[in-house]
Structure formats: C-alpha cells, structure tokens
Amino acid sequence: MSEAFIPLASPDIREEDIEEVVKVLRTGNLVQGKSVYEFEQKVCNYLGVSNCIAVTNGTATMHLTLKALGIREGDEVIVPALSYIATANVVELVGGTPVFVDTDPFSFNIDVKQIEGRITTRTKAVIAVHEFGLAADILAIKKICDDHGVILIEDAACALGAMEQGKYAGSIGLAGSFSFHPRKAITSGEGGAIVTNNKKLANELRSLRNHGIDAGRADTMDFVMAGFNCRMTDFQAALLVSQFKRLEDILQTKQQIADRYLSEIKNTKVVLPRVPETKRHSWQTFYVLLDESLDQKACIARMKEMGIGTNYGAQCIPAQSYYLQKYKLNSQQEYPNAFRAYTQGLAIPLYEKLSDAQIDQIIKAVNSL
Ligand SMILES: *Cc1c(COP(=O)(O)O)cnc(C)c1O
C-alpha cells in the first residue's frame, strides 16, 4: 500500500476559520474594516508593541517601510546573503543598494561579527532576518546599529512568536515585518504586517498602504503623498484572527515535532540545526545541512521517491541571476556559509497536521540518506 505524499508545507485551515471568513463575506464590508483592526490589535497585544499595520503581503511590509524611511538611490542597506529573495529585492525596488553579509554556519542568521565591517557613510539601515524562524542575535545587532546611527529593520516573516532573551522577534528594531503566506505559522493566503513603536513611522505606513491618505486625520479625506494600495481584505484578516487564537498551540506542536527530529535523526551525514538556550525557535522551517558526500538535488529526488516533499530553504541572494549580473560577487568565496546553506541544505516537512506515522516516515527517510 502506498501512503499519501507528504508535502513540504501544508496550512492548517479549520472549519471554524472558514466560518469566520464567511461571516465577513456576508457583511459586505470586505476591505480594511473591523477584522483588520481587530487583527492589528491582537498582534500589538501579543508582541507588546504600540502599532501594527496590516498589508497585502510580507514583501510590501518592507517595501513600504523603506519608502517611509526615505531610503533611495545612493543609500546602502545591509542584508544577509542567505534569505528569501524579497529581503534584498525591496532595497532594489526603492533604488538602494543591498550590501550582503555572510551568515553563521549553524544558525543560518546574519553573522553579527561581520556587520560593522560593512557599515559605510552611506549605510542607512540593516535588515536582520530571523531565518527559518530562529531569532537572530538581534540585541547585539541593535547595539551595533545604535552605535553607528543606522536603522534596524527586522524581517520576521518566518518568526511570529520566536524570541531572543525573552523578547519577541520583530519587536526590537524600529520596524518588524511579518508574512502570512501559506508557508508561515498563520496564513491569509497572501498577507503581511509591520509593527513599530514609532508613531510617526506608523502613520506614514498607514498613508502609504492606502494611496497616500492623511492617516492622522479621521475628519477629512486628504491625500498627502503618492501612496500604494496595499490594504488587506477583511476576510483575510478574519482568517488570521481565527488562527491567531491557536498560535501558541501551533508553536508548541511544531516544537514537539522538532524535538523528535532533533533526537531521532541520527544520520551522521546530516547536520541538525542548533538552538541556543537564549532563543525560542518558531520552526517555520526545519533546515538540515547535508555533508559533502550527499548531493542536494539527489537527496530531494530520493526523498520524493520515499513520498516526502523537501527542498532547499532560502536563496543565496548574490548568486541569483539578477544580483550576479548587477554586482558580480563570487558567492562561493565571499559568502561561503550562505552559499553552502543554499546548495547543501534541505528543508524537511514540519507542520501541525503531520501525524505521528508521517513523522516516523520522515525520520526514517532522512536517516536512510
Ligand atoms: C516569506 C518571506 C518573505 C516574503 O513574504 P511574502 O508574504 O511572501 O511577500 C520575506 N522574507 C522572508 C525571510 C520570508 O521568509
């Protein structure tokens, strides 16, 4: 008997979530209404921040933030060499220059020791990514940014609920960015949110997401800048509000699955992720490194034959065609850890809906590589 294929990711949308969406559809108020406001309040309360701005997707959060901060041509923004491509694309989209820094070989997060050496008089911001849901050394990064008068933006797309020394990822920099793509802990299909304690920035972001409307004034409709339309729909927000109630359960379930992987994957050719004691991982992705004796593409194919979806987990951004042609960086030499994670890494399925039998099957398959 052949078992059903186990995909790399699969969102857990329940009947109760669907009912909440349908309720909103029945009201006829479909865009940026009560549910968006409710979701924003819930995120603020959870993270302990004063402003949350829900938008259309995780990439828009950072694009709007860079716009609001006035980052433009001639400005440099430090980004990790390993991330989802969007982290660097948003810098390009406002005309800025991404300056890549290699990642740590074990945490896959930006190598803090290398940040200072990349700061120049043109550096305006650092975008620190909490890669795969493991909080970066964000307090140390914050200190470097403060010392140099550089803005810190957190790309916490994968890291809702992740923590560093008891502080939530996304709540430490000037702005924190979240994504609600189906690969993340809670999802609205497409969706994103920015959090900030800076009221001025929050109002700029509220203007930018809604055509440039004067967000500080409820009494009149005036447009004070040329903005975007990045409003979230109310039915998407209802879906998020409904799943948000389960967030802690989702994170706990993921931790339990990760614990099984960490104790039962015993293949010496596979390097397991490490989680420092000061951090709470949100396990958006369980990422292992294959040693030199294993070929990444061959392993993905073999896992597929065994009924399991796997893939590499993030791009070595300077090695992607656009960046390679524009900046001509030798990633293998300049960003060896990011390049290795990109070419020798493997993301394996980890989500709430996995049954014990499926988890057994995944462990057995990885052990057989
Ligand atoms: C998912 C992700 C994004 C982009 O989010 P979208 O909602 O897909 O636009 C950005 N950065 C990181 C690190 C991500 O994982």
The ligand as a Gaussian input file, in Angstrom:
#p B3LYP/6-31G(d) Opt

LIG

0 1
 C        8.178000      34.684000       3.252000
 C        9.284000      35.629000       3.393000
 C        9.231000      36.927000       2.855000
 C        8.165000      37.395000       1.905000
 O        6.876000      37.326000       2.345000
 P        5.683000      37.341000       1.282000
 O        4.465000      37.429000       2.165000
 O        5.738000      36.074000       0.504000
 O        5.840000      38.541000       0.443000
 C       10.266000      37.797000       3.129000
 N       11.318000      37.422000       3.864000
 C       11.417000      36.192000       4.381000
 C       12.609000      35.831000       5.211000
 C       10.415000      35.250000       4.145000
 O       10.545000      34.013000       4.626000

